[in-house]
Amino acid sequence: MSFITAEKINLTLDNGKRLLSDVSFTLHKQQILGIVGPNGAGKSSLIHCILGLHSTCSSQIKINGNSLTSYKEKARARLISAVMQEMPNDIYLSVEEVIESGRTPYRHWLWGHDDDAQQQVDFAINKLKLNPLRHQTFHTLSGGEKKRVLIARALAQNTQILVLDEPANHLDIQHQIELMYLLKSLPITLIISLHDIQLAARFCDLLLVLDQGKVVQQGPAKEILTESLFEQVFKVKATTYTNQHDCLSIHTEPLTHY
């Protein structure tokens, strides 16, 4: 049985503008779904709908056969963690305190104690190589450092599902690759929106290609990333081949040269 089943995700704004139309997908445990598409395709809108952040979104999302809406707030927070594209700038806590806030769903309502907190925080700090920044104030960090801290906070939350909206934004090449290898190594299910089609093809088990709020194609990158799809959706000429590491490599050119 599929671990995540999403059917007929639709999003219409109050002004009548349709952002998503009948988006559906399924995921097995520990698979990585990459959501890709051009600017304005609906990637972030889909992430927000999956997380229940759009009041005008209608959907049928089930986890392990149970409707996502049936989970109470704390139970959902123990099931799904998220890292959004928006970067908060007004947090004056230390890096360690920000990461520890990911343990909120596990704190006892009376005494606030969480037996696993320090272990999970240390794990996340080590995984994201944040020890040198551990006691630094969050608002003084660079954009890339803040992004790594927020990802560490999500790891400390220790959920079965992690949803990330453009996690590679603000990261240099070194930290992009390190992050994607880290995410690939985690024994959890991931849903990731990515601008970088090469990263998505390399690290995601399945791709969901969106254009104008609709699913154009979905499946393994090697099967669906055809020359015609690149021309239709991304408006570029593309040549794809499997390199010596059994990874899909993509070479792109503009449709017209200037």
N, C-alpha and C positions, 0 to 999 in steps of 0.2 A: 504493500500500500504506500502511496505517496505520502511524504512527510508534510509538505505544504501544497495545498491546492487553492489556487486563486481563480475565480471565475467571474467574468463579466464585470470587471472594474470599470466604472464610468465616472467621469468627473465633469460637471457643468457648473460654471461660475454663476453667481447671482444675476449677472448681466446677460446670461444665455450663451456665453461662449463655451464651446465644448473643448475640453482639454484632453480627455481620454475616452476612447470608445471601445467597449467590449474587450478589454485586455484580459487574457487568461494565460496561466502557466501552471506547471506542476514541478515540484522538486523533491528528490529523495534526500534522506539524511546525509549530511556532510558533503553535499554538492555545492558548487559555487555557480550562481546565476549572475551573469554580467548583463546589465541593461545598457544598450548603446543606441546611438542615433545622433542626428545633427542637432544643432542648437534649436531649442523650441520644440523638440520632438515629443516632450512629455516625460522625460526621465525623472526629473526631480518631483514632478506631480505624482508619478506612480509611486515613488518612494514615500511621499507624504500620505498617499492613500493606504499603502500597505501598513503604515504605522498609525492609521486612524486620525491623522492630523487635519483632514479636510472634512468639514461638516456636511458639505454638499456631495461627497463621494458615496456612491453606492457600489457594493461589492459583496461577494460571497467568498470569504477567505477562511480556510480550515487548516488547523494544525493538528496532525495526528487524528484527523477525523472530527475534531471538535471546532465549532465555530469560534473564530478569534474574539467575537463579541461576548462569548460566554465566560471569558477569563476576567476575573476581577483585576483591579489596577495592580496590586502587588504581585499577583500570580503572572500577569502579563509582563511585568518588569523583570521577573525571574526567568522568563522565557525568551524575551526579545530585547536586545540592546541596540542602540543606534548611534551613528556619528553623522551629523548633518553637515551640509556644505557651509552654512552660516557660521561665522567665527565670533564668539563672544569676546568683547574687549574690556568689560567692566568687572572681571573677576579678580579679587585681590587676595585670594587664598594662595597658599604654596602649591607647587606642583603635586606634592604628595597628598595634600588635602583635597585637591580637585579629583585626583584618581580615586581616593578613598570614598568620595561621594558616590561612586558607582556601586558601593555596597549598601546604599540606602534601602533597597528592597528586602535586605536580609536582617535589618536591625529590629530588635524586639521592641514592641510598642511601649513597653513599660520602662525598661532600663537601657534600651538603645545599644545593647551589646551584640557584637557579631564575632563569633569565635574564629571565623575564617578570614576576617578582614585583612589582617596584616600579611598573611600568606598570599592572598590574592593580589594585594597591592604590590608587594615585592615582586611577584611573578610578572605583573604587567609592566612595572618599571624596568625590570631586567630585559624583558622581551623587546621593549621599545628603546632600550639603551638610554634611559633617562636618569640614571643615577647621578651624573654630574649636575643635573638641574633639579634634583629632588627637593631642595629647600628654597629654590628661587620662586619669586612671586609670579603667578601666571601672566598677569597683564604686561610684564616686562619682556616676555618671550617674543621671538620672531613668529611669523605666520606658520612656518613649517614646524617649529617647535610646539606651538599651540596645537596644531593638528595631531602631532604624535601624542601629546598629553591626552587629548580627547579620545583618541583611539585606545590608549592605555586605560582610561576610565571605563570604556566599554568592555575591554577585556576583563577588568577587575569585577565587572558585574556578573561574569561567569554564566552566560546564558547559552541556550542551545542554538539560537539564531542571532546573527549579527547583520544589521542592515547599515550600509554605508553609502552616502551620497557624495560622489567625487572625492574619495579619500586621498587620491594622489595630488590633488590641488595643493599648492603652496610648498610641495616637497621637491627637492632637487633629485637628480637622477639616482644617486646612491640610495637615498631614503625611499624613493618610489619602488625600486627593485627590492630593497630589503623588506619593505612593508608587504609587497605582494607575495614574496616568499613566505613571510610570517603568516599571512592570512591563509595561504595555501596549506600550511602545515597544521592549522588548527583543526581539531576534531569536531567541528560544528558546521552548521549550514549557513551559507553567506549569500546575501543579495547585495550586489554592488552596482552602482551606476558609474560609468566611466566615459570620459571623452576620448581617451587614448584607445583606439581600436586594437592597436598592436598589443598593449598590455592585457586588454580583455581577451583577445584570442589566445594569448599565451597562458593565462592563469585561470580562466574560467572554464568550467565543465560545459556549460550551456550559455548561449547568448540569446537575448531577447532584443530584436531590432525594432525600434519604434520610429515612426515618421508621422508627423501631424496627429499624434495621439493614438495611432493605430499600430497593431502588431503587423509588421511586414513579413518577418520571418523569425523562426526560433529553432534552436537545436545546437549541436556541436559546431564550433567555428569552422572546422575543415569542411563541413558539409554545406553550410549556408552562406559563407562569405564568398560569393561568386563575383565575377567581373560585372555582370549585369546588376547585381544588388548594389555594388559600390556606385555605379553610374546612376541608378535610379534614386537611391536614398541619399548618398553622400556627395553626389555631383562631381565625382572624380573618376579618372581611369585608374584601374588597379590591376596589378599582377600579383598573384599569390602562389607560394610554393612552400613545401615542407623542407626545412633545413636539416642539417646533420644531427641536430638535437631533437628531431621529431616535433619541432615547433613550427607553427604557421608564420611565415614571414610575408609581409605585405609591402609592396612598392606602389606608391601612388603618384599620379601626375594630374595637373588640371585638364579639364575637358578641352579647353582652348588655351593656346599659348599666346603670351603678349609680346 
